[in-house]
C-alpha cells in the first residue's frame, strides 16, 4: 500500500493528521497520566512514548493509514490520537484492523473520540475498502465501550477474550470485542 493514502481527515471540530515531532511532549504527558492510562497495564516513560510515536509514524507510512494525531484547529495542536491499527498479537479474530483512540483528559466529555472515530470508520469502509473493523478494550473500560456503541459497533460477546499479552490474574486481562461491518448500517 503506498504511503499517505490518507494523510489527513477533517471533521467539524477536528483535524486528524500524521504525527509530528512537536507532538511528542504532549503525547508523553498524556501517556504518563494515570487517568488516561487507567485501562492500560502501565504508564509510559518519555522514552517509551517517543518510541510509540515513532512506531505509529512508521506504520502509517507503510500502510497508508494508521493512528492519526488529533488536533483542535486554532485551539490545541495535539490532544491525542484516533485511528486504525493492525494488532500484532494472535487471537481468534486476528489478523484484523482495529479502531482505537486515546485522548488527553482535558478534552474528555466533549464527544471528540466519537466524532473522530466516526470519520475514521467512514474512511476505513469508503476509501480503504475494508469490510470489517474491530475494537476491543478491557471489560472495565466502559467509556470506550460507549464510544464503540455510539459509532455503531456491535458487541460480539462470543468474541470476548483474555488479552494474550497480559498474565493470568491481571485485572485488565479480560477484554470485550466489538465489530463494525461495511454492509451493516451504523447510527450517525
N, C-alpha and C positions, 0 to 999 in steps of 0.2 A: 504494500500500500504506500503510495507516495506521501512524503512528509507534507504536513499542512493541508490536508483535505479540508479540515475545519479548524481554522486558526482562531476565529472569534465568533461569539454568539451574543447578540444584543437582545435584551428584554426591556420592558418599560422602565425598570429601575436598575438593571444590572448590565455589566459588560463582563462576559466570560472570555478569558484570554489565556494565552500561553504564559506560564510562569516566567518571571524576570528575576535577575539577581537582586534587585532592590526589594523584592518581596520577602527575602529570606529573614530579616529581623522580625517582621510581623508574623510570619509563618512560624518561626521558632517560639515566639511568645505565645501564640495560640496552642502549639503543641506541648507547651510546658504548663498550660492552665489546667488545674485539676478538674474543674467543672467541664471543660471541653473534652477532656480525655477520660471522663468518668467511666465510659463503656469500652475502654481500650486497656490492654494489660499493663501499660506503663506510660508515664510521661516521657517525652523525648528530650534528650540533651540537644544543645545547639548543633553539635556535630551530626547527630542522628537526623535532626530536622533538615539540615542542609543537604545531607546525603539523600533524604527522601525527596526534597525539591529537585535535586539533580536527576534522580531516577524518574520522577514524574515528567520532567522535560524531555529526557531521552525516549521514554515510552511514547510520549505524544508525537515526537518527531518520527519515530519508526513506524507507528501505526496510523498516523494521520488523525488520531483522536486520543483523548485521554482525560485527565483531570485538569479542568480549566481553573485558573485563578479567578476569584470573584472580586470585581471592582465595583464600587458605587460611584459612578462618574460624577465628578465635581465635589464629592464628599469624602471618599475614603479609597485610597488606591489599592488596598488589599484587605479583604475581610474573610478569606478562606478559600475553599475550593468546592466545586461541583463538577461531576463528570463521570466518565466511563473508564473502567479498568478491566484487566483480564487477571483473575485470581491465579496465583502461582502455586496453590496447594491442590491436592487431589480430594475430590468429594464426588458423591454420586451425580451431581449436576454439572461438574466441570468436564471439558472446557466450556466456558461461558463468558459473557460480557456482563459486568456488574455496574450498576449506577450507584454512586455514593456522594456524600457531601460531608464537609466539616467547616463550620463557621465559627468565627470569634464570638465570644459570649456577648459582647456589647451590641451585636446585631440580632440576637435571638428574639423570637416572638414577633417578627415583622413579616413572616411569610416568604423570606428570601430563599430559603432552601427549596421550598415548594416551587417558587417561580423559576429558579434556575434549573431544578430537576425536570420540570415540565418541558422547558426549552431543550434540554439535553435529550429527553426521550423523543421529542419531535425530530431532532437531528438524527438520532440513532435509527429511527424507522424510515424517515423520508429520504435522508441524504446518504446514510451509511448502509442502508438496506438490510439492517439487522431484522431478524424475525422475532427474537425474544431478548429481553434484558431482565436480569435478575438483580435482587438486592437482598442483603442479609445483615443481621445485627444481633447482638446479644439479646436474649429474652427480656432483660431488664430495660432495654433502651426503648421505652415507649414513645419518646419524642420522635425518633427516626421512624418508628413503625407508623406513626400518624402521618408523617410526610409521605411514606410509601403509599398509604391508603389515599391520601389527598391527590396524588398524581395518577391514581387509577390502577395501582398494582394490586394483585390479589394474593392473599396469603396461601401458601402451599404447605399445609400442616403436615402432609406426608413427607415433605422435603426438609423439615426442621432437622438440625444436625448438631453434632458435637464438633466444634472447630478443631481440626487436626493439629493446629499449631499451639493449642492451649492444653496443659496437662490435665489428666483426670483430677476431678475435685476442684478445679479452678472455677471461681464464682461466675466467670463470663463464658465458660466453655459452651454452654447450650445456646444455639443460635436459631432464629426464625428465618424462614425463606419466603420471599415474595417474588412474583413474576409479573411481567407485562409483555403482552404479545402484540405484534403489529396488526394482526387480524381481529383483535378484540377492542371495541371502543373503550376509551378512557374518559373519565369525568374531567371536565375542564373547570 
